[in-house]
């Protein structure tokens, strides 16, 4: 049958993943860093994903396509909700168990200042990390180290690109890392919102790479601040693939 359906221009797609979140039917998935329509049967052709695309890579066309299968979509949504429910249960945090499923892993790391007699090499190589874990999906929103904290939310590859990352960004901040291309952005957003709601966060510094997919990180953080209804000092730094600060 001939009907309206979306078409994705992979050349224009920057891999931000916003359309994946916007598509309630699950018709779009990230494949090799690009948004892809996985099946005609999942797409209702209404185009909820269009307004989210920053590069206008998505449009609605009319072509021969399999009919939209609402029953199949509902089954898929049900399975997805069951998986998400299980994940939330595993990662839930309660008053009786404030450190959740990763109890014993959540910890603060006390750092002592180097003495004047320390070698310069030792001083430069000393870690500035103040807590563990650092992966966003493992962070407990109720962890004590988040109270009145200055947060560093960084694309995980940025630390490898920028040589002075420890001194300039990690030092004095609680470090949270993630990958805006491969992480589930809806879950990341929900966790950041919970962190903001449960703690008086003083500031957020976002460090991203210059690559297009990193735009997803800044979008998630900004949207989280708005939805959590918090006023937080915000700073954004962009690192080039050559390891230079481009903005910020």
trRosetta pair geometry for C-beta under 8 A, 3 or more apart (Angstrom, degrees):
i j d omega theta_ij theta_ji phi_ij phi_ji
1 64 7.0 145 79 -144 25 64
1 65 7.1 -48 77 65 72 55
1 66 7.8 74 38 -141 91 19
1 67 5.9 44 37 -69 136 86
2 62 6.2 49 169 167 95 93
2 63 6.7 -108 -140 152 78 15
2 64 5.4 -46 -89 -84 70 56
2 65 7.5 84 -129 18 31 73
3 45 6.2 -112 143 -53 101 160
3 62 6.8 -120 136 -143 15 77
3 63 7.9 -35 57 62 46 43
3 65 5.7 -92 52 54 93 106
3 67 7.3 87 -1 -111 153 57
3 68 7.7 -113 117 -21 157 95
4 45 3.8 115 102 -174 87 134
4 60 5.4 15 -174 177 105 111
4 61 7.3 168 -145 88 61 28
4 62 5.3 -40 -88 -92 60 76
5 37 7.7 82 163 -154 107 159
5 40 6.1 -26 -135 -140 152 89
5 43 5.2 82 -147 109 90 134
5 45 5.0 -68 -85 -91 42 98
5 60 7.1 159 80 -150 19 71
5 61 6.6 -30 66 65 69 73
5 62 7.6 114 19 -113 73 31
5 63 6.4 -74 42 46 114 91
5 65 4.8 75 -30 -25 153 171
6 27 7.5 122 36 116 125 137
6 28 7.8 -36 84 -67 149 114
6 37 6.1 171 83 -84 99 131
6 43 5.7 -129 20 -155 95 139
6 45 6.9 -169 -30 -115 69 50
6 47 6.4 143 -83 -98 103 72
6 49 6.5 17 -110 55 160 126
6 50 7.7 -154 -117 -62 115 89
6 58 5.6 -13 -167 -167 116 103
6 59 7.1 148 -152 81 67 29
6 60 5.8 -51 -96 -96 56 61
6 61 7.6 85 -157 18 17 77
7 37 7.7 -63 -114 -15 32 142
7 58 7.2 155 77 -152 45 55
7 59 5.6 -20 58 66 93 79
7 60 7.5 138 12 -121 82 15
7 61 4.7 23 -14 4 128 122
7 63 7.9 81 -67 0 119 134
8 13 6.2 31 173 -62 105 128
8 19 7.9 158 -106 106 122 167
8 28 7.4 118 -59 -123 144 114
8 34 7.8 139 139 160 129 97
8 35 5.3 -133 -153 101 151 99
8 36 6.6 -146 65 -110 149 33
8 37 6.0 171 1 -23 116 93
8 57 5.9 31 -160 138 72 97
8 58 5.4 -19 -101 -98 72 78
9 12 4.3 42 99 21 115 109
9 13 6.6 175 91 -28 58 84
9 57 4.7 -132 58 -158 86 74
9 58 7.6 -144 15 -67 77 33
9 59 7.7 38 -20 6 104 99
10 13 5.2 -43 -141 22 39 122
10 34 4.8 30 -143 -174 98 146
10 35 7.7 -162 -106 59 70 64
10 36 7.5 17 -89 -85 111 82
10 57 7.6 83 -80 -171 16 126
11 57 7.9 -177 68 -129 53 106
12 55 4.7 175 164 135 93 119
12 56 6.6 -64 164 81 148 64
12 57 3.7 -176 96 -99 106 90
13 34 4.9 94 97 -148 141 85
13 35 5.1 -151 -140 28 139 93
13 55 6.7 172 -104 66 24 138
13 57 4.4 125 -70 -176 64 167
14 54 6.9 -42 32 70 133 107
14 55 5.3 136 -15 -30 106 142
14 57 7.6 -166 -5 -31 69 141
14 212 3.3 -109 -168 156 111 138
14 213 6.4 -167 147 -67 77 51
14 215 6.7 29 119 25 136 130
15 30 7.0 74 -149 -139 78 114
15 33 4.5 -21 -116 174 138 78
15 34 6.0 -66 -85 -85 85 43
15 35 7.4 -173 -106 -26 40 76
15 181 5.6 0 154 -124 118 103
15 212 6.1 110 42 98 92 103
15 213 4.0 -36 100 -91 115 101
15 216 7.8 -83 120 -25 68 127
16 19 8.0 94 77 0 90 80
16 54 6.3 61 -2 19 159 117
16 180 7.4 -32 -147 150 57 115
16 212 6.9 -86 -57 150 85 87
16 213 6.2 -173 -83 -135 44 48
16 215 5.1 -45 -107 77 116 103
16 216 4.3 161 -163 -63 70 94
16 219 7.0 59 -175 8 122 147
17 20 4.9 -37 -168 23 74 121
17 21 6.8 71 141 -17 82 95
17 30 5.6 -27 -102 -66 99 128
17 35 7.1 168 -100 -77 42 98
17 180 7.2 -168 26 160 128 74
17 181 6.9 160 -31 -137 126 40
17 185 5.5 146 111 -14 128 136
17 213 7.7 54 -12 -151 99 88
17 216 5.3 34 41 -111 103 147
18 21 5.9 -55 -159 36 40 110
18 22 6.3 35 148 -19 70 111
18 52 4.1 -156 133 161 112 114
18 53 6.8 -180 75 -83 113 41
18 54 7.3 87 24 -18 145 92
18 185 7.6 -66 -90 89 50 164
18 216 6.7 -159 -49 -112 82 90
18 219 6.6 -50 -83 126 119 164
19 22 5.4 -58 -144 40 37 113
19 23 6.2 36 158 -25 70 105
19 28 5.2 -50 125 116 102 164
19 35 5.2 40 61 -133 129 153
19 49 4.0 55 -151 -164 93 113
19 52 5.4 167 -80 83 57 120
19 53 5.6 19 -63 -72 115 91
19 58 6.1 135 -112 -39 148 151
20 23 6.2 -56 -148 31 26 107
20 28 5.1 -130 -97 105 60 100
20 29 6.3 73 -121 -115 115 32
20 30 6.0 -45 -61 -35 148 88
20 35 6.6 -147 -50 -119 89 100
20 185 7.6 115 74 30 112 116
21 52 7.4 -163 67 -163 94 163
21 185 5.7 -75 -60 79 129 114
21 186 5.2 156 -124 -62 106 99
22 48 5.3 -166 158 127 99 93
22 49 4.6 142 91 -105 122 60
22 51 7.7 -179 -143 61 156 80
22 52 4.4 -158 -39 -11 149 151
23 26 6.4 158 120 -60 104 14
23 27 5.2 -113 -180 42 138 82
23 28 4.6 131 3 24 158 103
23 48 6.5 148 -98 75 48 106
23 49 5.1 -1 -63 -67 91 117
24 48 6.8 17 -1 67 94 159
24 77 7.4 18 160 -106 79 127
25 42 5.0 155 138 175 111 81
25 43 6.8 160 85 -94 145 32
25 44 6.1 157 -43 -15 155 100
25 73 4.7 -41 -150 -146 94 129
25 76 7.8 60 178 76 59 129
25 77 7.4 -69 -132 -61 40 111
26 29 7.5 23 -179 -61 73 94
26 38 7.8 -39 141 42 76 131
26 42 5.8 -86 84 -166 72 136
26 73 7.0 166 39 -145 98 81
26 76 5.4 -129 54 132 149 131
26 77 6.8 -166 -12 -76 122 70
26 80 6.6 -171 -76 -46 142 153
27 37 5.8 -10 155 -144 96 77
27 38 6.4 -166 -174 38 44 83
27 39 6.7 -116 -138 59 75 68
27 42 3.6 172 -95 112 80 106
27 43 4.1 106 -149 -71 159 74
27 44 7.9 -146 -36 -1 145 64
28 35 5.4 -1 -174 -169 116 100
28 36 6.8 148 -151 71 66 35
28 37 6.0 -40 -94 -93 71 51
28 38 7.1 164 -113 -7 18 89
28 49 6.2 89 -8 -105 151 157
29 35 7.7 153 81 -148 24 56
29 36 6.0 -32 67 63 71 87
29 38 5.1 38 14 -48 112 126
30 33 6.7 7 -179 -113 104 14
30 34 7.0 143 -153 67 65 24
30 35 6.3 -42 -97 -90 61 50
30 36 7.4 109 -136 15 16 88
30 181 7.2 163 -176 178 153 70
30 182 7.6 -151 103 -105 147 48
31 34 6.1 -37 69 66 70 78
31 35 8.0 75 23 -158 77 10
31 36 4.3 -14 21 10 121 141
31 38 7.9 139 -41 -87 127 90
33 181 5.8 -14 -121 -167 84 130
33 213 6.5 -74 -156 -77 100 142
35 57 7.1 125 49 103 125 134
35 58 7.5 -47 103 -67 145 112
37 40 7.3 50 150 -76 122 50
37 42 7.9 -180 -169 66 79 105
37 43 6.1 -12 -150 -51 117 138
38 42 6.5 17 69 30 91 145
39 42 4.7 85 74 0 96 104
39 43 7.5 -177 94 -9 56 88
39 66 7.7 -40 171 57 84 133
40 43 6.0 -68 -155 35 40 108
40 65 4.2 -164 -157 -171 138 101
40 66 4.3 126 89 41 122 89
40 68 7.9 -107 147 -81 70 55
41 66 5.0 -35 -66 106 81 125
41 67 7.1 30 -118 83 74 49
41 68 6.5 129 -162 -135 44 31
41 69 4.1 1 -175 10 107 112
41 72 5.8 6 144 69 125 150
41 73 7.7 -160 136 -51 81 89
42 68 7.7 -12 137 -140 4 75
42 69 7.5 -32 -70 50 43 89
42 72 7.3 -99 -83 107 71 111
42 73 5.7 130 -133 -94 67 98
42 76 7.2 -23 -114 38 114 162
43 65 7.7 -53 68 167 116 148
43 68 6.6 -106 85 -103 45 97
44 68 4.9 70 -107 -135 59 152
44 70 8.0 53 -93 -85 110 84
44 73 8.0 -1 -51 -64 101 167
45 60 6.4 92 -165 -143 76 113
45 68 7.0 -109 0 -59 97 131
47 50 4.4 7 176 -14 101 121
47 58 7.7 156 -143 136 86 115
47 60 5.0 -62 -74 -58 127 123
48 51 7.7 -53 -177 25 42 97
49 52 5.8 -70 -164 38 50 112
49 53 6.7 53 149 -37 80 103
49 58 5.6 -70 113 142 107 170
50 53 6.2 -57 -158 15 34 111
50 58 5.4 -139 -103 99 62 112
50 59 7.3 70 -116 -106 112 35
50 60 7.1 -49 -68 -31 134 96
53 56 6.0 130 112 -80 114 20
53 57 5.4 -134 -172 37 135 79
53 58 4.8 171 -36 18 158 106
54 215 6.7 -82 34 132 162 154
55 212 8.0 14 -54 -161 136 139
56 59 7.6 33 176 -60 79 93
66 69 7.5 -18 137 -29 110 104
68 73 7.6 -8 177 -26 85 134
69 72 3.8 30 118 20 121 119
69 73 6.3 152 94 -18 68 85
70 73 5.5 -56 -147 38 33 113
70 74 6.2 35 155 -22 67 105
71 74 5.8 -53 -147 34 29 111
71 75 6.6 31 153 -20 62 104
72 75 5.7 -54 -152 33 31 112
72 76 6.4 30 151 -18 65 107
73 76 5.6 -57 -150 37 32 112
73 77 6.2 33 152 -20 67 106
74 77 5.6 -50 -143 37 32 112
74 78 6.3 37 154 -23 63 105
75 78 5.7 -54 -150 33 29 114
75 79 6.6 28 152 -17 63 104
76 79 5.8 -54 -150 36 32 110
76 80 6.3 31 152 -19 65 108
77 80 5.6 -56 -147 38 31 113
77 81 6.2 32 154 -20 66 106
78 81 5.8 -54 -147 36 29 110
78 82 6.5 31 152 -21 63 104
79 82 5.6 -53 -151 33 32 113
79 83 6.5 32 151 -18 65 104
80 83 5.7 -53 -151 36 33 111
80 84 6.3 30 152 -16 66 108
81 84 5.6 -53 -143 40 32 111
81 85 6.1 38 154 -25 65 105
82 85 5.6 -52 -147 34 29 114
82 86 6.5 30 153 -19 62 103
83 86 5.8 -54 -152 35 31 110
83 87 6.3 31 150 -19 65 106
84 87 5.5 -53 -147 37 34 113
84 88 6.2 35 153 -20 67 104
84 187 7.9 -152 -134 -83 98 106
85 88 5.7 -51 -146 35 31 110
85 89 6.4 33 153 -21 63 105
86 89 5.6 -54 -150 34 31 113
86 90 6.4 31 152 -19 65 105
87 90 5.7 -55 -150 36 32 111
87 91 6.1 2 159 5 67 114
87 187 7.5 -52 130 -117 143 137
88 91 6.1 -70 -138 55 28 92
88 92 5.9 56 154 -63 66 91
89 92 5.6 -25 -144 -12 29 120
90 101 5.4 0 173 -43 71 157
91 100 6.2 17 -163 -170 45 138
91 101 6.3 -72 -94 15 42 120
91 137 7.7 -85 -111 177 148 74
92 100 6.6 174 86 -124 36 100
93 97 7.2 -134 -150 97 51 76
93 98 6.2 39 -174 -153 100 41
93 99 7.6 35 -131 -79 101 3
93 100 4.6 -56 -90 -65 81 106
93 140 5.7 121 -95 -157 140 94
93 141 6.3 -162 29 48 153 87
93 142 4.9 178 151 10 145 124
94 97 5.2 47 57 42 93 80
94 98 7.2 -101 83 -75 42 45
95 98 6.6 8 -145 -70 28 89
97 100 6.4 113 129 -77 99 26
97 103 6.9 -80 -171 -62 95 134
98 140 7.3 93 153 166 66 139
98 142 5.1 -115 -165 115 91 133
98 143 8.0 142 148 -86 98 42
99 102 6.8 -104 156 80 87 64
99 103 4.1 104 98 -104 116 76
99 104 7.5 126 129 -9 143 44
99 106 4.9 -151 -149 37 107 135
99 140 5.8 -70 -142 -85 49 170
99 142 7.9 -122 -79 83 40 103
99 143 7.2 68 -114 -96 76 81
100 103 6.6 178 71 -47 40 79
100 106 7.8 86 44 -27 93 137
100 140 5.2 -173 12 -109 124 112
100 142 8.0 136 -29 41 103 109
102 105 4.2 -61 168 46 97 126
102 106 5.9 103 105 -34 101 89
102 133 6.9 -52 163 -5 156 124
102 138 5.7 66 -46 -165 166 95
102 140 7.0 -145 56 -50 108 108
103 106 7.0 -41 -118 21 35 103
105 132 6.6 -105 167 126 72 98
105 133 5.9 7 147 -37 114 100
105 138 7.4 -64 115 175 138 124
106 131 7.7 -8 -165 -178 66 103
106 132 7.1 -175 -135 95 28 63
106 133 7.1 -63 -93 5 58 75
106 140 5.3 -21 -96 10 150 129
106 143 5.2 -138 -171 -111 132 121
107 131 6.8 173 92 -154 46 65
107 132 5.2 2 55 54 87 96
108 130 6.6 -22 -157 162 77 74
108 131 5.4 -37 -112 -101 51 81
108 144 7.0 -60 -43 82 123 104
108 145 4.8 162 -90 -77 98 121
109 127 7.8 -36 135 113 147 123
109 129 5.8 32 58 108 148 82
109 130 5.6 -164 58 -159 87 26
109 131 6.1 -159 8 -76 88 24
109 132 6.4 73 -38 -14 114 95
111 126 7.7 117 -153 152 114 116
111 127 7.4 -136 -104 95 120 75
111 128 6.6 16 -97 -136 168 45
111 130 6.7 -77 -9 -97 114 74
114 118 4.1 -72 -179 23 112 157
114 122 6.9 151 -131 109 136 100
114 123 4.7 -126 41 -105 174 92
114 126 6.4 -168 -60 -12 118 159
115 118 5.3 127 60 -26 69 93
118 122 5.0 -113 178 79 103 123
118 123 5.3 118 112 -57 124 94
119 122 4.5 91 62 4 88 102
119 123 7.0 -155 94 -6 47 85
120 123 5.6 -56 -150 37 35 113
120 124 6.2 30 156 -17 68 108
121 124 6.0 -58 -148 38 29 108
121 125 6.3 10 160 -7 64 115
122 125 6.1 -69 -144 45 28 100
122 126 6.4 46 156 -47 66 98
123 126 6.0 -40 -149 3 29 115
124 167 7.9 -38 -142 -56 65 127
127 166 7.0 -117 -141 -141 44 134
128 166 4.8 138 17 -178 117 91
128 167 7.0 150 -31 -84 151 37
128 170 4.5 129 87 107 113 106
128 171 4.1 -66 -166 -85 151 68
128 172 7.6 -32 177 -9 120 52
129 132 7.3 55 149 -62 125 81
129 134 7.2 -72 -145 -69 121 129
129 170 6.1 -42 -80 177 58 132
129 175 6.1 -63 -129 18 82 139
130 145 6.7 163 128 -162 101 131
130 170 7.9 173 -5 169 87 86
130 172 8.0 59 -39 -125 140 7
130 173 7.4 -178 17 87 130 30
130 174 6.0 -87 74 -98 119 58
130 175 7.2 137 35 0 82 91
131 134 7.3 135 90 -80 81 72
131 143 7.3 102 -165 143 143 144
131 145 4.5 150 -90 122 139 169
131 174 5.7 11 16 -139 133 89
131 175 7.1 -177 51 38 89 78
133 138 4.2 -8 74 106 146 134
133 139 6.7 -126 78 -72 89 58
134 138 7.9 34 54 65 27 114
134 139 7.8 8 -160 -70 18 100
134 175 4.9 -17 -135 107 114 101
134 176 6.3 -170 -172 -113 65 30
134 177 5.2 32 140 15 104 101
135 138 4.5 62 74 17 98 109
135 139 7.2 -155 91 -30 48 81
135 176 7.9 37 164 -158 9 63
135 177 6.2 -49 -101 71 46 83
135 178 6.7 97 -159 -85 64 72
136 139 5.7 -42 -149 6 36 117
136 153 7.6 50 -86 -140 119 95
136 176 5.2 70 -87 179 80 103
136 177 6.8 -134 -29 78 85 32
136 178 4.1 -20 6 -59 128 123
136 183 7.1 37 59 -146 126 157
136 188 5.5 34 126 -129 146 91
136 191 6.0 131 165 93 94 144
136 192 7.4 -24 -157 -60 122 88
137 178 7.3 113 -22 -109 82 111
137 183 7.0 -160 -46 -142 115 113
137 187 6.8 30 -111 127 95 124
137 188 7.4 -62 -69 -86 77 74
137 191 7.1 -152 -107 -39 41 166
139 143 6.9 -98 -173 6 73 134
139 146 7.8 98 178 -71 113 129
139 176 5.9 -14 -56 -118 152 109
139 191 6.6 111 67 168 103 127
139 195 6.9 3 124 -83 129 128
140 143 4.3 110 76 -44 99 96
141 146 7.0 -74 -164 52 40 172
141 191 6.6 -155 -61 -164 110 70
141 194 4.1 -65 -101 124 164 105
141 195 4.6 -128 -126 -79 89 58
141 197 7.9 14 178 57 135 85
141 198 5.0 98 151 37 103 143
141 199 7.4 -148 -179 -14 73 109
142 146 7.7 -161 176 42 7 131
142 198 5.9 -78 -89 159 65 151
143 146 5.2 95 74 -7 84 105
144 147 6.0 -37 -169 2 50 114
145 149 6.5 59 147 -82 62 136
145 174 5.8 142 140 -110 103 127
146 149 5.0 -85 -156 3 38 138
146 151 7.9 20 -139 -80 82 106
146 174 6.3 159 -101 152 58 176
146 195 6.0 -117 -161 -155 146 94
146 198 7.5 44 105 96 135 99
146 199 4.4 -95 131 -85 102 165
146 201 7.3 -41 176 -84 86 89
147 199 5.3 -132 -98 -139 45 102
147 200 6.8 35 -163 39 63 82
148 199 7.3 -122 -23 179 35 94
148 200 5.3 7 -81 81 63 100
148 201 7.8 172 -129 -105 16 23
148 202 6.0 41 -173 -37 59 106
149 173 7.4 91 172 -158 93 57
149 174 4.4 -2 -177 -2 139 131
149 199 6.7 -1 20 156 99 139
149 201 6.0 -32 65 -124 76 71
149 202 6.7 -151 93 16 24 92
150 172 6.4 3 64 136 136 86
150 173 4.7 -85 104 -112 94 81
150 174 6.9 149 75 13 49 79
150 201 7.8 114 -103 -171 26 75
150 202 5.2 -45 -77 69 72 110
150 203 4.7 4 -133 55 87 97
150 204 7.9 -170 -168 -74 57 29
150 205 7.3 31 166 -6 95 104
151 173 6.3 84 -167 -172 10 104
151 174 5.4 -38 -108 67 61 95
151 176 6.2 -8 -167 10 105 117
151 195 7.8 84 -89 142 151 139
151 201 5.8 -16 -14 -153 117 122
151 203 7.0 -160 33 95 68 54
151 204 4.8 -10 69 -112 108 70
151 205 6.9 -173 96 28 57 66
152 169 5.4 110 -135 165 141 91
152 170 6.2 -106 35 -101 166 46
152 173 4.1 91 -25 124 103 142
152 174 6.8 -177 22 80 76 41
152 175 4.9 -19 67 -109 113 60
152 176 6.6 167 86 28 58 67
152 205 5.1 -21 -110 69 67 103
152 207 6.7 3 -171 0 95 111
153 176 4.9 -19 -106 76 68 107
153 177 7.7 162 -160 -88 46 32
153 178 7.6 -16 -170 21 87 102
153 192 7.5 30 -109 -113 149 124
153 204 6.1 -1 5 -167 114 101
153 205 7.3 166 27 81 66 48
153 206 5.1 -23 74 -105 96 73
153 207 7.6 171 87 23 46 67
153 217 7.2 175 135 179 104 107
153 221 5.7 155 87 -95 154 133
154 158 5.0 -113 -178 49 108 133
154 159 6.7 82 134 -42 146 91
154 169 6.9 80 -76 154 138 143
154 175 7.0 -28 16 -158 117 86
154 176 7.2 146 20 81 69 53
154 177 5.1 -30 73 -105 87 79
154 206 7.2 161 -86 -160 47 45
154 207 4.1 -3 -116 59 95 103
154 208 7.5 -165 -149 -68 54 44
155 158 4.8 103 68 -26 86 105
155 177 7.3 28 143 -155 11 82
155 178 7.3 -61 -118 77 41 54
155 179 6.7 66 -155 -115 76 47
155 180 6.2 -53 -106 -3 101 101
155 207 6.7 -116 23 105 77 71
155 208 5.0 82 -16 -128 122 57
155 209 5.4 -90 79 -7 154 90
155 214 5.2 -46 -69 -124 151 109
155 217 5.5 -106 -68 -47 91 162
156 159 7.1 -44 -176 17 45 105
156 177 4.3 91 -91 167 78 119
156 178 6.3 -150 -37 75 100 4
156 179 5.4 -46 19 -64 115 81
157 160 5.5 -56 -166 38 59 112
157 161 6.2 53 142 -23 81 107
157 179 7.5 64 -17 -108 95 92
157 209 6.0 -10 84 -45 109 138
158 161 5.6 -62 -148 37 37 109
158 162 6.0 -2 168 8 75 112
158 165 6.8 139 126 -117 83 131
158 207 4.8 154 145 130 166 109
158 208 6.7 -118 -72 -133 133 12
158 209 5.7 -151 -83 -57 83 81
158 239 5.2 125 -143 30 94 144
159 162 6.9 -67 -130 50 24 86
159 165 4.5 157 -133 138 65 169
159 166 8.0 65 -147 -53 102 67
159 170 7.9 45 -112 -48 115 121
159 177 7.5 -44 -15 -105 124 140
161 209 6.4 105 5 -107 162 105
161 239 5.2 129 100 137 128 132
161 240 7.5 -164 166 88 130 42
161 241 6.3 -96 -134 -140 131 36
161 242 7.9 65 -171 69 100 15
161 243 4.9 -163 164 -91 70 70
162 165 4.6 112 88 -66 98 92
162 168 7.7 -80 144 54 129 131
162 169 7.8 70 94 -3 141 134
162 207 7.8 -91 16 -177 149 134
162 239 5.0 -93 -54 -131 117 142
162 243 5.3 155 -97 -153 45 75
162 245 7.4 56 -120 -63 128 78
163 243 6.0 50 -18 -176 86 133
164 167 5.0 -50 -178 47 89 110
164 168 5.0 69 122 -11 100 114
165 168 6.6 -74 -135 50 20 94
165 169 5.4 -40 -168 37 63 118
165 170 6.4 56 139 -15 77 104
165 207 7.8 124 -138 156 99 166
166 169 7.4 -63 -101 53 5 75
166 170 4.9 -40 -139 41 48 125
166 171 6.4 73 154 -41 62 90
167 170 7.8 24 -11 47 15 85
167 171 5.6 9 -151 -17 32 135
168 171 7.3 88 15 25 8 109
169 173 6.9 -57 163 36 55 140
169 205 6.6 -158 -146 117 87 139
169 207 5.7 3 -137 -49 151 149
169 237 7.5 -122 -96 46 121 152
170 173 6.2 -128 -160 56 29 97
170 175 5.3 -5 -129 -75 90 127
173 205 6.5 -68 -116 33 160 122
178 183 4.9 -5 179 -38 108 161
178 188 5.8 120 170 -119 168 132
178 217 7.1 159 80 -114 99 105
179 182 4.6 6 106 43 131 93
179 183 5.0 146 66 -21 70 96
180 183 6.7 -40 -100 38 20 105
180 185 6.9 43 -152 -93 67 108
180 208 7.6 10 -8 -129 142 112
180 213 5.7 161 93 146 101 81
180 214 5.5 120 40 -127 140 39
180 215 7.4 175 141 60 155 36
180 216 3.6 153 176 77 116 106
180 217 3.9 -101 -65 -47 132 82
180 220 7.1 -163 -120 2 101 128
181 213 4.1 11 -77 171 105 142
181 216 7.0 143 -69 35 45 143
183 187 7.4 -121 165 66 93 103
183 188 5.4 66 134 -50 130 129
184 187 4.3 47 97 17 111 114
184 188 6.7 165 89 -16 57 86
185 188 5.3 -52 -144 37 38 115
185 189 6.1 42 157 -23 69 103
185 216 5.9 -95 -99 176 138 117
185 220 5.5 -134 -163 -85 97 129
186 189 5.8 -52 -149 34 29 112
186 190 6.5 30 152 -19 62 106
187 190 5.7 -52 -147 35 33 112
187 191 6.4 31 155 -18 65 107
188 191 5.9 -61 -151 37 29 109
188 192 6.4 26 155 -17 66 107
188 220 5.5 7 106 -179 116 153
189 192 5.9 -56 -146 37 30 108
189 193 6.3 33 155 -20 65 106
189 220 4.9 -124 -80 -155 88 94
189 223 6.2 -23 -137 91 123 116
189 224 5.4 -159 -154 -75 71 100
189 227 7.8 50 171 40 106 146
190 193 5.8 -54 -149 35 29 113
190 194 6.5 29 153 -19 63 107
191 194 5.6 -54 -149 36 33 112
191 195 6.4 38 151 -22 65 103
192 195 5.5 -49 -149 33 35 115
192 196 6.4 33 153 -17 65 105
192 220 6.7 119 16 146 150 97
192 221 6.4 -121 -172 -113 162 58
192 224 4.0 -17 104 -151 118 165
192 228 7.8 -108 124 -39 76 135
193 196 5.8 -58 -151 38 30 110
193 197 6.2 26 154 -18 66 110
193 224 4.8 -134 -64 -151 72 89
193 227 5.6 -41 -112 94 125 111
193 228 4.7 -175 -146 -69 71 101
194 197 5.8 -55 -142 38 31 109
194 198 6.0 12 165 -6 66 115
195 198 6.5 -71 -143 45 21 98
195 199 6.0 -31 176 28 62 118
195 201 7.0 56 137 -56 93 133
196 199 7.0 -83 -129 56 17 79
196 201 5.8 -63 -118 10 66 132
196 224 6.3 149 -6 149 140 100
196 225 6.7 -177 -116 -106 161 51
196 228 3.8 36 97 171 133 169
196 230 4.8 -135 174 2 117 154
196 232 7.0 -87 -132 -44 113 143
197 228 5.3 -135 -57 -148 81 103
197 230 7.5 -136 -77 -49 49 123
201 204 6.5 30 151 -55 132 91
201 230 7.0 54 48 159 104 151
201 232 5.5 2 97 -119 106 127
202 232 7.5 109 131 -145 17 82
202 233 6.7 -10 149 28 63 113
203 232 6.4 146 -120 176 30 85
203 233 3.9 -34 -111 74 91 107
203 234 7.3 -174 -161 -70 72 29
203 235 7.1 18 176 4 113 103
204 221 6.4 176 152 -174 145 125
204 225 7.3 -130 22 -77 151 122
204 232 5.4 44 -3 140 105 130
204 233 7.2 166 24 85 60 57
204 234 5.4 -7 65 -112 96 70
204 235 7.4 -178 95 32 53 66
205 235 4.7 -15 -114 70 75 105
205 236 7.7 174 -162 -81 53 28
205 237 6.9 14 180 -1 96 108
206 217 6.5 158 -167 133 118 107
206 218 5.7 122 137 -101 156 76
206 221 5.4 -162 -83 38 135 169
206 234 7.5 5 -2 -167 105 88
206 235 7.1 -178 26 92 67 52
206 236 4.8 -11 66 -112 104 74
206 237 7.1 179 91 27 54 66
207 236 8.0 167 -81 -159 32 49
207 237 4.8 -13 -111 68 74 105
207 239 6.5 33 -179 -18 94 114
207 248 7.9 -15 -108 -56 69 178
208 214 3.9 138 -177 164 110 126
208 215 7.6 102 170 -72 156 31
208 217 5.1 174 -98 66 117 134
208 218 6.0 -64 -31 -42 153 100
208 236 7.1 -10 13 -167 108 94
208 237 7.4 159 27 84 62 55
208 238 5.7 -25 75 -109 86 67
208 239 7.2 -173 94 22 35 81
209 214 4.7 175 53 -49 73 152
209 238 7.3 55 171 -161 13 70
209 239 5.5 -49 -110 70 54 89
209 240 7.8 78 -161 -140 71 10
209 241 6.7 55 -167 -75 114 70
210 214 7.3 73 47 38 7 139
210 238 5.5 82 -84 171 70 108
210 239 6.7 -118 -26 88 82 40
210 240 5.1 15 -15 -110 138 51
210 241 6.4 -94 44 -25 110 77
210 246 5.8 68 -85 4 118 154
211 214 5.4 100 69 -7 75 105
211 241 7.0 71 -49 -63 98 109
212 215 6.0 -30 -176 -4 54 113
213 216 6.1 -26 175 7 59 114
214 217 5.3 -30 -170 16 65 116
214 218 7.3 57 142 -10 75 95
214 238 7.9 134 106 -129 141 87
215 218 6.0 -55 -156 40 45 106
215 219 6.1 47 148 -23 72 108
216 219 5.6 -56 -145 37 32 114
216 220 6.3 33 158 -22 66 106
217 220 6.0 -57 -151 33 28 109
217 221 6.5 21 156 -13 64 108
218 221 5.9 -58 -147 39 32 109
218 222 6.1 28 159 -16 68 111
218 236 6.0 41 -118 -128 120 135
219 222 6.1 -60 -145 40 26 106
219 223 6.0 22 160 -16 65 112
220 223 6.0 -59 -144 40 25 108
220 224 6.2 29 156 -25 63 109
221 224 5.6 -56 -149 33 28 114
221 225 6.6 31 154 -21 63 102
221 234 7.8 144 136 -138 116 117
222 225 5.8 -51 -152 30 32 112
222 226 6.7 29 153 -15 64 106
222 234 7.6 71 -99 -153 77 157
223 226 5.8 -57 -152 38 34 111
223 227 6.1 23 157 -12 69 112
224 227 6.0 -60 -140 44 28 103
224 228 5.9 23 162 -16 66 113
225 228 6.1 -60 -141 41 23 106
225 230 5.8 -99 -156 65 68 92
225 232 5.6 -117 -131 36 117 117
225 234 6.9 -34 -79 -74 167 133
226 229 7.5 20 170 -73 34 44
235 248 6.5 91 167 -148 92 101
236 247 7.1 1 110 114 90 108
236 248 5.7 -128 104 -91 48 109
237 245 6.1 -50 -168 -139 105 105
237 247 6.8 180 -146 93 40 62
237 248 3.1 -125 -104 70 66 174
238 245 7.2 110 75 -162 54 59
238 246 4.6 -51 98 62 104 105
238 247 4.3 37 28 43 111 95
238 248 6.1 157 13 -14 61 110
239 243 6.8 -11 -178 -135 107 31
239 244 7.1 151 -157 74 64 31
239 245 6.2 -42 -101 -98 64 51
239 246 6.9 157 -120 5 11 91
240 243 6.6 -48 76 24 81 21
240 244 4.6 3 33 53 120 82
240 245 7.7 -120 0 -54 86 6
240 246 5.2 108 -49 -47 92 111
245 248 6.0 -100 -170 61 112 98
